[in-house]
Amino acid sequence: MSEFLKRVSVGAVLLCATFTSSGGAEIRFVAEKSKNRVSDWAHVEIAGEIVQGDVQKLRKALEEATTRAIETYAPIVIINSQGGSVSVSLEMGKVLRDYHANTVVDGNGTCSSSCIFVFAGGVMRDLFSNGRFGLHRPRFDYEQFSNLPEDQARAAYETLSSACADFMRRMGISERVFSEMLKVPSQEIRFVGREYAEKYNLVGTDPGWEEWVRARDIHDWGEARIKARDRLLDCYKRGGNDVECKGRYERELREINQLNGKQ
């Protein structure tokens, strides 16, 4: 399990809401069941084809997640989608970045085509075992694109490609990812896994966001508490269990609270 998901495991969620409409992806807020698997934690799910109207559904689900979840670090968003509308996917990615979401492709899940832009919006991004990304170049609606004159079609495609490349750069992801997407015809697909994703920053943490959060947390909670949290995360990274890691963390917090009470 990755470091960032350990950071969002604190808290409990009591309610569940689903936001659907005719067609489009199923986007829903799922209440916590347990902490045995990430999919059992409180999270937002995005599954299926991405179409017009899905941005609004995503906003509603994220609002539900942030108001109903208690003490969660940031919303977890689990994605399993074949993609769909490029423009909608770009907008969904922007929304996820605004919410400081953590995006995940769960075990055996797939994020293909324009879904990559949704996933890229996460400030912390992860791909679990047997999960995969599917790469190919963006495409317009066939009916719409075929009716354009060649020069207009070329200009429209260049505008779309520029918007996609710029978005990926702003999300802190290597330009190599989108350039390699362009090499794969839209009727084909190239699947890649974690090794590729790590190499080109498709998974990982946005460094500017991470430093901003740390500075904010130290300001709000004090450096001693944040360093205790660092040791908690390091314990998990070294393979420690909940009894060992959380037990030590809770003892440290009690000591910090007692010290602060004497000051």
N, C-alpha and C positions, 0 to 999 in steps of 0.2 A: 504494500500500500504506500502511496506517495506521501511526501511530507505535507503537502498543502491540504490533503484530505484529513490528516490528523489535526490540522489547525481548525477545521470547521466542524469537528465532531462534537464539540461542547454544546449542550442545549437540548431542548425537547420541543416537539411540535405536536399539537393536539388536534388540529383540524385538517381537512382535505377539501380541495375544490378542483374541478375540471372545467377547462374552457375549450369548447369545441364549436365548430360551425359546419355547415355542409361543405365537404371538401376540405382540402388542406391538411396540414399536419395536426396531429393530436398533441396539444400542449396543455399540460396539467401540473398542478401542484400536488405533491404526494406527501402525506403525513409520515412521520417516523414510525417504523415498526420495531426496529432494534438497531444495534450497531454492528451486527455480524458481517454485513456486506454494505458497500456504499449505496446500493440500490434500496437498502432498507432504511437509510437515513432520510431525513426530510430533504426533498429536492424538487426541482422542476424537470419534467420530462418533455422532450421534443422528439416526436416520432412521425415518420411519414414524409410525404411530399410537401415542399414549401411553396405556398401560393399567396396571392393577395389576401389580406386579412389576417395573416399570421403574426404580423408585427403587433397588432392590437391584442391578439390572444396572448402573446408572450408578455406584453406589459401587464396585463391583468394577472397572469400567473405569478410574475415576479413581485407585483404589489402584494399579492396574497402571501407569498413566501416571506417577504420582509416584514409584514405586519403580524402574521401568525406565528412565525418562528421565534423562539425565545433564546436570546443570547447567541444566535448563530453568528459565525465570523463573517460569512458572505454566502449568498445563495449558491447552491450546487445545481448545475444544469447538466443532466445526462442526455446525450444526443444520440439518436440512431435514425439516420435519414439518408435517402438517396439523392437529396438536393431538390432543386426545382428552380424557382424564379431567382435570378441573380440579384436583381435590384432589391427584392424583399429580403434575401439572405444577407446582403450588405447592411440593410437597415436593422435587421435583427442582431447582427454582430455589434453594431453601434449601441443598441439598447443594452446588450449584455455588458459592454464595457462601461456604460453609464452606471450600471448596477454593481460594478466590481464583481461580476459573477465568476465562479470557478466552473469551467466547462470540462466535461468528461465524456469520452467514448468508452462505454463499459465493456467488460469481457464479451467477446463474440459480437460486439456492435460494429456498425459501419457508418462512416460519415463520408459521403461521396459528393463529387461535383460541387455545386454552390454551397452545400452544407459546410464546406471548409471555411467559408467566410463567417458563418454563424459560430462555429467552433473557435475561430481566431479571435472573436470578441472577448473571450475570457481573459481576465488578468492573470489567472493561473489555469493551466491547461494540462490535461493528462489523458493518456491512452493506456487502457488496461490490457492484460494478456489476451491475445487472440482478437483484440479489436484492430480495426484497420481503417485507413483513409483511401478513398478512391479518387484519383486525379484524372481530369480531362479538361479541355478548354471550355469556357462558357459558350452558350449558344442562345440566340434569340428564339422566340416562337417562330416555328417554320413558316406558318401562314403569313405572319407579319413581315418577316425578314425577306421572304421570296418576292414580295410585292414592291420592294424598294428598288430604285435604280442602282446600278453597281456602285457609283460614286457615293451615294447616300448610304448604302449598305456598308461600304468600307469605313466611311466616317463614323457611322454609328457604332461599328464594332471597335474601332480604335478608341472611341470615347468610353465604351464599356470596359475595355481592357485597361485603359488608363485608370479608371475609377477603382478597379479591382487591385491593380498593382499598388496604387497609392494607399488603399485601405490596409493591405498586408504590411506595408512599410510602417504605417502609423501604429499597427498592432505589435510591432517589434519582431516580425517574422521575416526570415530571409527572403529576399527577392527571388532567390533560386526556386522557391516553391511555386510561385505563380508562373515563372518562365518555363518551368517543366510541365505545368498544367497546359500551357499553350502548345506544347509539342504533341499532345495526345488528342487526336480527333474526337469530336463530341460523341460520335457513335461508338467509341472505344473507351476503355478505362484501364488505368494502371493502379494497382493496389500496392500500398506501402505500409510498413509497420513502424514500430517504435524506434528502431535504429535510425531510420530516415527522418522521422519526426524530431528526434533529439538533435540530429546533425544540423537541421535547418530551423531550429527554434519554434517548430510548430507546437511542440509540447514544452512546458516550462513556465517561468514567471516573468512578467514584465518588470524589469529592474527598477524603472522610475516609480512605478506603483508600489513596489515592495519597500523601497526606501521611504516613500511618503507615509505608508502605513506604519512603519516602525517608528518614525519620528512622531507621528500622531499618537501612537500607543504609549510611547515613553512620556509624552507630555500629559496624557490623560491618566495613566496608571502608575507612572514612576519607573525608573530604570531597573530597580531591583525585581519588580514583578515580571517585567519583560524578559530579563535575563533568566528568571526561573522558568518562564515559558520556553525559552531557547533550550534549556536543559531538558525539559519535558520532550520537546521534539527530537532532540538528539538521542534521548533514551529510546524513543520509538524507532528511529533510524537504525539504531544498533540492534534492533530486534527485541527490545524489552516488551513485556506484557503490561496490561492495564494496571494490575496490582502493584507491580514494581514502579512503573513510570508515574502513574497518577498518585500513588501513595507518597512518593518522594516530593512530587510537585505540591500536593496539599500540605505536607509538613512545612515546606518552604514558605508557602503563603501564610500559614499560621504564625511562623516566626517573624515574617515581615510585618504582619498586622500587629503583633505584640510589640515589636520594636517601634513602630509608628505610634502606637498608643502611649508609649512612654515618653515620646518627644513632645 
